Amino acid sequence: MGAVHLTLQVWKRKVERNLQDHGLKTTLSKTIAYLFKFAFEHRVYRLYRIDLLKDKTEPPSELEGVEFRFLDASDEAAIGQIEGNSEWLKGTVKQRLAAGAICVAAFEGGQLAGFNLVSFGKVFMPLVQIRRAFREGEAWSEQIATVKNFRKKGLASQLRYRIFEELRRRGYRKLYGGALDDNLPSLKLAQRVGFREFVDVHYTRVLTFNWWRYVRLHR
């Protein structure tokens, strides 16, 4: 019973977050897709990138009452808040940071307002079941998230700008990221801060059979 209760709690949080982020129509679509997930999945994952040496971006600026800082593996309280915000990262953030990942986080009064986690080398894209090894000088944005109360206030852009500056400082040239094609807030943010969309990954699974189709974007 305990496991069932925990599963229901996680499901309830996901539904609430989808309602906040995407509205009723998309939430219903995602719910139906989840119910049939055991037999069928289809997603379109849009990838985007930015050349940090060629593409100019805005410098970071401060937000009143918000503290930005880069985390390390010893920031257990902050890591706990991040994993509570993004359940799919649960139990992994400390290890990612210890292995060299970068995470910039924003706080107000000690409470998490948002974060951007970036990894290097071999990464896994769970939404489309792809593993990829990025080259030296390239980075992958694992997750960017903001708490509901801080949305539409420029916080996500400031997280991005700080990551851009830190990657440039470390000599990285390109940053890649992605979002589902119906996640319009995330895609609009990426475009606003300078990313350029370049490919859609169409992922389909029927029972145990998987296949992928890549569609180049000319934008």
N, C-alpha and C positions, 0 to 999 in steps of 0.2 A: 504493500500500500504506500510505503514511503517513497518508493521509486516512481510510482504512478503520480503521486501528489507533486513531486518535484518536476516531472515531465509536464504536468498541467500548468504549473507555475511558469516554466520556461515558455510554453506555448502562449500563455496569457500575455507575457511581456512582449513576445514577438508580434502578436496581434495588435497590442496597444501601440507599439513603435511603428508598425506599418500604417496604422490609422493616422498617426501624427505626421509621418513622413510623406505618405502617398495618397491618403484619402480612402473612402469607402470602396470605390470601384476596384482599385488596384489591390486593396486588402482582400476583397472577396476572391479575386482572381488568384492571388497568391495562396489563399486558404484552400481553394479547390485543387490547385496544383500540388499542394502539400499532401492532401488526402490521397491522391493517386500517385504519390511519389514512389511507392514501392514498385510500380510497374512502368511508369513513364515520366520522363523529365525532358523539358526543352527550354533552353535559355539562350539569350543573345547578350554577350558580354562585350562591351565596347572598350577598346584599349586606346590610351592617349599617352603622349610623351611631350617632354620639353627639353630643348637643348639649352643647358644652363650657361654655356659660354656664348652662344649666339643670340638667344632670346632675352631681351631686357625685361625685367620684372620690377615691380615696385619695392622699395626698401621697407623693412618692417617698421611699424609704428606702435605706440602704446595704446591700450584700451583702459579707460578709467576703472580702477578697482581690480584689474586682472593681472595676475603674475604669470609670466611665461618662464619655463625652465626645461632644460634637457635632463632627462632621467638616466639613472644607471641601475644596475641590477640590485642595488641596496635600497632603492626607494620603494619599500614594500607596501607602504600605505597607499602611495600613488598607483602602484601596479594593481593593487586590489580594486581600486576605484575604476581603473581602465578595464579590467576583466569583468567587472560588474556591468559596465556600460556595453561592452561588446562580448557577448557570451562565447562566441566562437574562438576567442583568444584565451579563454580561461585555462589557467595552468601553464601557459606558454610564454608569457611576456618576459618574465625574469630570465628564462633560458635564452630568448631571442636577444635581449640586451647583453647578456654575458657573452653571446657569440658575435657581438659587434653591431647589432641593429641600433638605429637611432630613433629616439622618441622625444618629441617636443610636446609638452603638455601645458595647459592653461588652467589656472586655479583662481577661484574667488573665495577668500576666507578659508582656504584649505580644502575647499570642495572642488572636484573636477568640473571644469567647464568645457574642455575639449582636448583632443590630442591627435597627433599624426605620427604613425609608426612606419619606419622605412627600413627595409632589409636589403641585403646584398648577396651576390652569388646565387646559390640554388634556392628557388622559391616554389611554393605550391599555391595555385589559384583554385581554391575549393569550389567556387561556384561553377567552374567549367572543368574541374578535374584535370588541370594541366600542371605539369612540372616544367620549369624552365631554369636554365643556368644563365644568369646575366653576366656580361663581360666585365672586365676591369674598367672602372670609370662609369659604370651604369648602376642605377639603384631602382628599387621597386617599392612603391607606396603600398604597404600591406593594408592599412586602414587609416581613414581620417573620419573623425566623429565629433560632433558638438552636442552638448546637453541642450534639451529643448529650450530652456530659458535664454540661451545665448545664441540662438539661431537668428539670422537676418540682422546681425549686429556687426558683421565684418570679422568675427572671430576666426572662422574657418580660413579666410584669406590670410589672416595674420599668421596662423599656424603654417600655411604653405610658404609664405614669404620667409619665415624663419628657417624652415627646412631647406629652401633654395639657398639661402646664405650659408648655412652650415655645410651643405654639400659642395658648394663652390669653394669654401675654405679648405675642404678636405681634398679638393682636386677632382671631384666627380663632374662628369660632363652631362649625362642624361639621366632624367628621372622618368620612370614609366608608372602608369597607374591604370585602373579600370573600374567600370561600374556597369551594372545591368542597364540595358538600353531604355528601360522605363523609369530609371532613377534620375529623373530630370533635375532635381536640386543638385545632385552630385556632379552631373555632367555640365550643368551651367556654371558651377563653381570652377570646375577644371578649365573651362573656356575662359572664364573671367580672369583667372590668374596667369594664363599664358599657355596652357597645354593645348596640343593639337591632336584631334582624333585621327586615327589612321587605319584601324581595322576592327571589324565586328567578328567575334568568335561565336559561331552557332554550335551549341552543344546539345546533343540529343542522346538520350538513353532509353532503351526499351528492354525491360528486365535486366539482363546482364550484358547486353550489347551496347557499346558506346561508339559514337562517331562525331567527328568535328568537321565544320566547314568554315573557311576563312574568307571574308569579303572585304577587300580593300576599300577604303573610303578616300575619295578625292575631294579634299576640302582645303 
